[in-house]
Amino acid sequence: MKSNKLYSQALSNNIKKPVTKSEGSKFNLIERQGDLFVNAPQNSSLAHCVSADFRMGKGIASIFKEKFQSVEELVSQKKGVGEVAFLRRNEQYIFYIITKEKYFQKPTRRNFENSLYCLRRLCEELGVKVLSAPKIGTGLDKLPPEFVRKTISKVFDGCDLNMTIFYL
């Protein structure tokens, strides 16, 4: 596949990094106040962080669980930390960014970054151009907001994607 050429395994830390940038593509990150489920564009796919056990009992994850159901479908994908499970609902993808093993743990910076590279690869493979998410990594996961912002910008640099991060 085309996206397989875009990535290579980094020798020192197992993070999948882009080898080249697509000509003419650009990443746009916007942070805005609003309700993700009300204010996200109609053509937007959604993403949020979860644990590999898919408990989703607190925070916005519990809303995703209630709204989209299908926990068994997510579990059956057998994805682990640093990967992304997803559901397809009509023309929309719902991405579950797996940043930690158990719901009560906190993600490492490395696992957070690895999972974002996986998300980038999936967005490119599936043709996702518009993505909306809550403030990932900073709520219950307690990663520093500046680290999260810089990591998102680094990972998606050169990707033809508009990402909006919603906060209340």
C-alpha positions in Angstrom: 0.0 0.0 0.0 1.0 3.6 -0.6 1.0 4.4 3.2 3.4 1.6 3.9 6.0 3.5 1.8 5.3 6.6 3.9 6.4 5.0 7.2 9.4 3.2 8.5 10.2 1.7 11.9 12.4 4.0 13.9 15.3 1.8 15.1 15.7 3.3 18.6 12.2 3.6 19.9 9.7 1.7 17.7 7.8 4.9 16.8 6.5 4.9 13.3 7.6 8.2 11.7 6.9 9.6 8.3 9.7 9.2 5.8 8.4 11.9 3.4 5.8 14.5 3.3 3.2 14.5 0.6 3.6 17.4 -1.8 1.0 20.1 -1.3 -0.5 18.6 1.8 -0.7 20.5 5.0 -1.9 19.8 8.6 -4.2 22.3 10.2 -4.9 22.1 14.0 -7.6 24.2 15.5 -8.6 24.3 19.2 -12.1 25.7 19.8 -14.7 25.8 22.5 -17.7 23.7 21.9 -19.4 20.4 22.3 -17.6 17.7 20.1 -20.9 15.9 19.4 -22.8 19.1 18.5 -20.2 21.4 16.9 -18.0 18.9 14.9 -18.5 19.3 11.1 -20.9 16.8 9.6 -18.1 15.3 7.4 -15.7 14.8 10.4 -14.5 11.6 11.8 -14.0 11.5 15.6 -11.2 10.3 17.8 -10.5 9.9 21.5 -8.1 8.1 23.9 -8.9 4.8 25.6 -7.3 2.0 27.4 -6.8 -1.4 25.8 -9.4 -2.9 28.1 -12.0 -0.6 26.6 -13.7 0.0 30.0 -14.6 3.6 29.0 -16.3 4.3 32.4 -15.3 8.0 32.9 -15.0 11.3 31.1 -15.9 11.7 27.5 -15.0 8.0 26.8 -18.2 7.0 28.6 -20.2 9.2 26.2 -18.5 7.5 23.2 -19.3 4.1 24.7 -23.0 5.0 25.2 -23.3 6.8 21.8 -21.5 4.3 19.6 -21.8 1.0 21.5 -20.0 -1.9 19.8 -17.4 -2.5 22.6 -17.3 -6.2 21.5 -16.4 -5.1 17.9 -13.6 -2.9 19.3 -12.2 -5.7 21.5 -12.4 -8.2 18.6 -9.9 -6.0 16.6 -7.2 -7.1 19.2 -5.4 -3.8 19.2 -2.9 -3.0 21.9 -1.2 0.0 23.4 0.2 2.3 20.7 -2.5 1.2 18.2 -5.9 2.5 17.2 -9.2 0.5 16.9 -12.1 2.0 15.0 -15.7 1.8 14.0 -17.3 2.9 10.8 -20.7 4.6 11.0 -21.9 5.5 7.5 -19.2 7.8 6.1 -17.7 8.6 9.5 -14.9 6.8 11.4 -14.8 6.7 15.2 -11.2 6.2 16.3 -10.2 4.7 19.7 -6.6 5.8 20.3 -5.2 3.2 22.7 -2.6 4.9 25.0 -2.5 2.6 28.0 -3.2 -1.0 29.0 -5.7 -0.5 31.9 -8.3 2.2 32.5 -6.7 3.3 35.8 -3.2 3.8 34.4 -1.7 6.9 32.9 -0.2 6.8 29.4 3.5 7.3 28.8 4.6 10.0 26.4 6.0 7.4 24.1 2.8 5.4 24.0 0.8 8.5 23.4 3.0 9.4 20.5 3.1 5.9 19.1 -0.7 5.8 19.1 -0.9 9.1 17.3 1.4 7.8 14.5 -1.0 4.9 14.1 -3.9 7.3 13.9 -2.1 9.3 11.2 -1.5 6.2 9.2 -5.1 5.1 9.5 -6.4 8.6 8.5 -4.1 8.5 5.4 -5.2 4.9 4.5 -8.9 5.6 4.9 -8.8 9.0 3.3 -9.9 10.9 6.4 -9.4 14.7 5.8 -11.4 16.1 8.7 -11.0 14.9 12.3 -12.5 16.1 15.5 -11.5 15.1 19.1 -11.8 16.3 22.7 -8.7 17.5 24.4 -7.0 14.2 24.2 -4.3 13.1 26.7 -4.8 16.1 29.0 -7.9 15.2 31.0 -8.0 12.0 33.0 -4.6 11.0 31.4 -2.9 14.1 32.8 -0.3 14.6 30.1 0.9 18.2 29.9 -1.2 20.3 27.4 1.9 21.8 25.7 3.4 18.3 25.2 0.2 17.1 23.7 -0.1 20.1 21.4 3.5 19.8 20.2 3.2 16.0 19.7 0.0 16.3 17.7 1.7 19.0 15.5 4.8 16.9 15.1 3.1 13.6 14.3 0.6 15.1 11.7 3.1 17.5 10.1 2.7 17.2 6.3 -0.5 15.2 6.6 -3.4 16.5 4.5 -5.8 16.7 7.5 -7.8 19.4 9.4 -8.1 18.5 13.1 -10.3 20.3 15.5 -9.8 19.8 19.2 -12.9 20.7 21.2 -13.1 21.9 24.8 -16.0 22.9 26.9 
